[in-house]
Amino acid sequence: GDSYSKIARKAIQTYGIKNKINLSQAKVIAAETWLTQEAGSPQLDAGQHVDVVEAKVKTVVDKATKLSKTQEAAWNVYTAGVNFNTNAVGQSK
């Protein structure tokens, strides 16, 4: 049930925690979108191994932290209904 977007979201949140970068939900969604698009929005097969390169995560997080208030407000529209709890993402069932 994991998608590349969920894996990207978890990677971004983990990067933020590890590097003490506080990202709003809107900034997480923006960074997740950019990371997923950069990867080509791949469809995943059950059991497929996915590597997310930390340098690419850093690039999209850095970009997200520079969003203006207006840009952040625009991204905030996409946070409605998103589950930001990624504890189980990438874990075996």
C-alpha positions as CSV (number, residue, x, y, z in Angstrom):
1,G,0.0,0.0,0.0
2,D,3.0,2.4,0.0
3,S,3.4,4.9,-2.8
4,Y,6.5,6.8,-3.9
5,S,4.8,9.9,-2.5
6,K,4.4,8.4,0.9
7,I,8.0,7.2,0.9
8,A,9.1,10.7,-0.2
9,R,7.0,12.2,2.6
10,K,8.7,9.9,5.2
11,A,12.2,10.7,3.9
12,I,11.5,14.5,4.1
13,Q,10.0,14.3,7.6
14,T,12.9,12.1,8.7
15,Y,15.4,14.5,7.2
16,G,13.8,17.4,8.9
17,I,13.9,15.6,12.3
18,K,17.5,14.5,11.9
19,N,18.6,18.0,10.9
20,K,16.3,19.9,13.2
21,I,14.4,21.6,10.4
22,N,10.8,22.4,11.3
23,L,8.7,22.1,8.1
24,S,5.0,23.0,8.0
25,Q,2.7,20.5,6.4
26,A,2.5,22.7,3.3
27,K,6.3,22.6,3.0
28,V,6.4,18.9,3.4
29,I,3.8,18.5,0.6
30,A,5.8,20.8,-1.6
31,A,9.0,19.0,-1.0
32,E,7.3,15.6,-1.4
33,T,5.8,16.7,-4.7
34,W,9.1,17.9,-6.1
35,L,11.0,14.8,-5.0
36,T,8.3,12.5,-6.5
37,Q,8.3,14.4,-9.8
38,E,12.1,14.3,-10.0
39,A,11.9,10.5,-9.6
40,G,9.4,10.4,-12.5
41,S,6.3,9.7,-10.2
42,P,7.1,5.9,-10.4
43,Q,4.5,3.2,-9.7
44,L,5.8,0.8,-7.2
45,D,5.4,-3.0,-7.2
46,A,4.6,-4.9,-4.0
47,G,7.8,-5.6,-2.1
48,Q,9.9,-3.3,-4.3
49,H,13.0,-1.8,-2.7
50,V,13.2,2.0,-3.0
51,D,16.2,4.1,-2.2
52,V,15.8,7.8,-1.6
53,V,19.1,9.8,-1.9
54,E,19.6,12.1,1.0
55,A,21.2,14.8,-1.2
56,K,18.0,15.0,-3.3
57,V,15.9,15.2,-0.1
58,K,18.2,18.0,1.1
59,T,17.7,19.9,-2.2
60,V,13.9,19.8,-2.0
61,V,13.8,20.6,1.7
62,D,16.1,23.6,1.1
63,K,13.8,24.8,-1.7
64,A,10.7,24.3,0.5
65,T,12.2,26.3,3.4
66,K,12.5,29.3,1.0
67,L,8.8,29.4,0.1
68,S,7.2,32.7,0.5
69,K,4.1,33.0,2.8
70,T,2.0,33.3,-0.4
71,Q,3.5,30.2,-1.9
72,E,3.2,28.3,1.4
73,A,-0.5,29.2,1.6
74,A,-1.0,27.9,-2.0
75,W,0.6,24.6,-1.0
76,N,-1.4,24.4,2.2
77,V,-4.5,23.7,0.1
78,Y,-3.1,20.2,-0.7
79,T,-2.6,19.2,3.0
80,A,-6.3,18.6,3.6
81,G,-6.9,14.9,4.2
82,V,-3.2,14.0,4.0
83,N,-2.0,11.5,6.6
84,F,1.3,12.8,7.9
85,N,1.8,9.8,10.2
86,T,4.5,7.9,8.2
87,N,5.5,5.5,11.0
88,A,4.4,2.4,9.0
89,V,5.5,3.6,5.6
90,G,8.3,1.4,4.2
91,Q,7.8,-1.2,6.8
92,S,7.0,-4.9,6.2
93,K,3.4,-5.8,6.9
